[in-house]
């Protein structure tokens, strides 16, 4: 690990095609890039800052960003788009940052986007870590009916009600085998609400893209990039069958099931998550070095 304090590039909005994507970064610019792709309706702030710093401390430049229609990135009212478009956004961000390729870490919808990057732009992906995600195949990675009831509740009437409702939803899908930091959850939820007052509309458009996506199983079988699949055994948002299906589809993929982890990134699971992601990235770096 690096002995020096982790460097930080504060948030900025960078043109990517017709969009402007908001991003920030941790770590030395000379280190290999590691791009973090967040899930449905979530923002870069939902990647915990301490987690990013720990990943950067392992020798990576860790970049997190707001997807289109989330956070401070461009919103697209009235537009339809696909997960392939979102994967293209991430490739475009790498272009804008002068990164030829990156280690990819995608969570939930972000895992789907990362999978598509590896499928469609394999030369831009050094390694793939798919977290709490699925392949798009029917019958795997289903959401618990209990969670759906929360998601289909009537819209909140006030900002305070919106934050309280979001905290309830995140708590309901969170880990049962690890402590949940409710105060931190409230803080990040309030921060996200301030960053994106129109999050609900953007989340609906992202969800439409997920629903329209094709099954990626066959395409995933063609991947050669080092891959690790991480999934919690207590995930009610995306059943662990989604992680199992992803790992079964990608040749040589390593499956890591985390007992008691839900659809979140609990601090207690960080050592395991960091080790799995970093080991996979180093496997890729070692392969690259051997072939150079």
C-alpha positions in Angstrom: 0.0 0.0 0.0 1.0 3.6 -0.6 2.5 5.4 2.5 1.5 8.8 1.3 -2.0 10.3 1.9 -4.4 9.6 -0.9 -4.7 12.4 -3.4 -8.2 13.7 -4.3 -9.5 15.4 -7.4 -12.7 17.3 -6.5 -15.9 16.9 -8.5 -16.1 18.4 -11.9 -18.4 18.1 -14.9 -16.8 16.9 -18.1 -18.3 16.9 -21.6 -18.9 13.3 -22.9 -20.7 13.4 -26.2 -23.9 15.4 -25.7 -23.7 15.0 -22.0 -21.7 16.4 -19.1 -20.8 13.7 -16.6 -19.9 14.6 -13.0 -16.9 12.7 -11.5 -14.3 12.8 -8.9 -11.2 10.7 -8.2 -8.9 9.4 -5.5 -5.3 8.4 -5.9 -2.3 9.2 -8.0 -3.0 10.0 -11.6 -0.1 7.8 -12.6 -1.7 4.7 -11.1 -3.9 2.3 -13.1 -7.5 3.7 -13.4 -10.3 1.9 -11.5 -13.8 3.1 -12.7 -16.7 2.7 -10.2 -20.2 2.5 -11.8 -23.1 3.0 -9.5 -26.6 1.5 -9.6 -30.2 2.5 -10.5 -30.9 6.1 -9.4 -27.8 6.2 -7.3 -25.0 8.7 -7.4 -21.2 8.9 -7.0 -21.7 9.7 -3.3 -23.2 6.3 -2.8 -19.7 4.9 -3.2 -18.4 5.5 0.3 -15.5 7.9 0.3 -13.5 5.8 2.8 -14.0 2.8 0.6 -12.7 4.7 -2.4 -9.6 5.9 -0.4 -8.8 2.3 0.7 -9.0 1.1 -2.9 -6.8 4.0 -4.0 -4.4 3.1 -1.2 -3.9 -0.3 -2.9 -2.3 1.5 -5.9 -5.2 2.6 -8.1 -6.7 5.9 -9.3 -10.3 5.4 -8.3 -12.8 7.3 -10.3 -16.5 7.5 -9.4 -19.1 9.3 -11.4 -22.8 10.1 -11.8 -24.5 8.2 -14.6 -26.7 10.1 -17.0 -30.0 11.0 -15.4 -28.4 11.0 -11.9 -26.7 13.4 -9.5 -25.0 16.3 -11.2 -24.7 14.7 -14.6 -27.0 15.6 -17.5 -30.6 14.7 -17.1 -32.6 13.7 -20.2 -36.4 14.4 -19.7 -38.5 12.8 -22.3 -35.7 10.7 -23.7 -35.3 6.9 -24.1 -32.0 5.2 -24.0 -30.4 1.8 -23.4 -27.9 0.3 -21.1 -25.6 0.2 -24.1 -25.8 4.0 -24.2 -24.9 4.1 -20.6 -21.9 1.8 -21.2 -20.9 4.2 -24.0 -21.0 7.1 -21.6 -18.5 5.3 -19.3 -16.2 4.6 -22.3 -16.5 8.3 -23.3 -15.6 9.3 -19.8 -12.4 7.2 -20.0 -11.7 9.0 -23.3 -12.2 12.4 -21.8 -9.9 11.5 -18.9 -7.2 10.2 -21.2 -7.5 6.6 -19.9 -7.0 3.9 -22.5 -8.5 1.2 -20.3 -9.6 0.8 -16.7 -10.4 -1.8 -14.0 -14.3 -1.8 -13.8 -16.3 -2.2 -10.6 -20.0 -2.0 -11.2 -22.8 -2.3 -8.6 -26.4 -3.4 -9.4 -27.3 -1.5 -12.6 -23.7 -0.4 -12.7 -22.7 -4.1 -12.9 -24.9 -4.4 -16.0 -23.3 -1.4 -17.5 -19.8 -2.7 -16.6 -20.7 -6.1 -18.2 -21.7 -4.3 -21.4 -18.5 -2.4 -21.5 -16.6 -5.6 -21.2 -18.7 -7.1 -24.0 -18.7 -4.2 -26.4 -15.4 -2.5 -25.6 -13.1 -5.4 -24.3 -9.9 -3.4 -25.1 -11.0 -0.7 -22.6 -11.5 -3.2 -19.7 -8.6 -4.5 -17.7 -10.6 -6.4 -15.2 -14.3 -6.7 -14.3 -15.9 -6.8 -10.8 -19.7 -7.3 -11.0 -21.4 -6.6 -7.6 -25.0 -7.4 -6.6 -26.0 -7.6 -10.3 -27.3 -10.1 -12.8 -27.2 -11.2 -16.5 -30.6 -10.0 -17.6 -31.9 -13.6 -17.9 -35.5 -14.1 -16.8 -35.9 -15.8 -13.5 -32.6 -14.9 -11.9 -31.7 -11.9 -9.8 -35.4 -11.3 -8.9 -36.5 -8.6 -6.5 -38.4 -9.6 -3.4 -42.1 -8.6 -3.4 -41.5 -7.0 0.0 -39.0 -4.5 -1.6 -41.3 -3.9 -4.6 -44.0 -2.7 -2.2 -41.6 0.0 -0.9 -40.7 1.0 -4.5 -44.3 1.3 -5.6 -45.4 3.5 -2.7 -47.0 6.9 -3.5 -44.6 9.8 -4.3 -43.4 11.8 -1.2 -44.9 15.2 -0.7 -42.0 17.0 0.9 -38.2 16.9 0.7 -38.0 15.6 4.3 -40.5 12.9 3.5 -38.5 12.0 0.4 -35.3 11.6 2.4 -37.1 9.6 5.1 -38.7 7.3 2.6 -35.4 6.7 0.8 -33.7 5.8 4.0 -36.5 3.3 4.7 -36.0 1.7 1.3 -32.2 1.5 1.6 -32.6 0.1 5.1 -35.0 -2.5 3.9 -32.6 -3.8 1.1 -29.5 -3.4 3.3 -27.4 -6.1 5.0 -28.8 -8.2 7.8 -25.5 -9.8 8.7 -23.6 -6.5 9.1 -24.3 -3.4 11.1 -26.1 -0.6 9.2 -24.9 2.9 9.9 -28.2 4.7 9.8 -26.8 8.1 10.6 -24.4 7.8 7.7 -27.3 6.6 5.5 -29.3 9.6 6.4 -26.4 11.9 5.7 -25.7 10.5 2.3 -29.4 10.4 1.4 -29.8 14.0 2.2 -26.7 14.9 0.3 -27.9 13.0 -2.7 -31.3 14.7 -2.5 -29.6 18.1 -2.5 -27.4 17.1 -5.5 -30.3 15.9 -7.6 -33.8 17.2 -6.8 -35.2 15.4 -9.8 -33.8 12.0 -9.0 -37.2 10.2 -9.2 -37.7 11.1 -12.9 -34.2 10.1 -13.8 -34.5 6.8 -11.9 -37.6 6.0 -13.9 -35.8 6.5 -17.2 -32.9 4.4 -16.0 -35.3 1.7 -14.9 -36.9 1.7 -18.4 -33.4 1.0 -19.9 -33.0 -2.0 -17.5 -36.4 -3.4 -18.5 -35.6 -3.1 -22.2 -32.2 -4.8 -21.9 -31.6 -8.1 -23.5 -30.2 -11.2 -21.8 -26.4 -10.9 -21.7 -25.7 -14.5 -21.0 -24.5 -15.6 -24.4 -22.3 -12.5 -24.8 -20.8 -12.9 -21.4 -19.6 -16.4 -22.4 -17.2 -14.7 -24.9 -15.4 -12.6 -22.2 -11.7 -13.2 -21.6 -11.2 -10.4 -19.0 -10.4 -11.5 -15.4 -13.7 -11.3 -13.6 -14.9 -11.5 -10.0 -18.6 -11.6 -9.1 -19.6 -10.5 -5.6 -23.1 -11.0 -4.2 -24.6 -10.9 -0.8 -26.6 -14.0 0.4 -29.2 -11.7 2.0 -29.8 -9.4 -1.0 -33.6 -8.8 -1.4 -33.2 -6.4 -4.3 -31.3 -8.7 -6.6 -31.4 -12.4 -5.5 -28.0 -14.1 -5.3 -29.1 -16.3 -8.3 -28.2 -13.2 -10.4 -24.6 -13.4 -9.1 -24.4 -17.1 -9.6 -25.7 -16.8 -13.2 -23.2 -14.1 -14.0 -20.3 -16.1 -12.6 -21.5 -19.2 -14.5 -21.6 -17.3 -17.8 -18.2 -15.7 -17.7 -15.3 -18.1 -18.4 -13.0 -18.4 -15.4 -15.0 -15.9 -13.2 -14.6 -16.2 -9.5 -17.8 -16.1 -7.4 -17.7 -14.6 -4.0 -20.9 -14.9 -1.9 -20.8 -12.7 1.1 -22.9 -14.1 4.0 -25.4 -11.6 5.4 -24.7 -8.9 2.9 -27.7 -7.2 1.3 -28.0 -4.7 -1.6 -25.5 -2.3 0.0 -21.8 -1.8 0.8 -21.6 -2.3 4.6 -18.4 -1.2 6.2 -18.0 -4.7 7.8 -17.8 -6.3 4.4 -15.2 -3.9 3.0 -12.1 -6.0 3.8 -13.5 -8.9 1.8 -14.8 -6.7 -1.0 -11.5 -4.8 -1.3 -9.5 -8.0 -1.3 -11.6 -9.6 -4.0 -11.6 -6.6 -6.3 -7.9 -5.9 -5.8 -6.8 -9.5 -6.2 -8.8 -9.7 -9.5 -7.3 -6.4 -10.7 -3.8 -7.6 -9.9 -4.5 -10.9 -11.7 -5.2 -8.7 -14.8 -2.2 -6.5 -14.3 0.0 -9.6 -13.9 -1.4 -11.0 -17.1 -0.8 -7.7 -19.0 2.8 -7.6 -17.7 3.4 -11.2 -18.8 2.1 -10.4 -22.3 4.0 -7.1 -22.7 
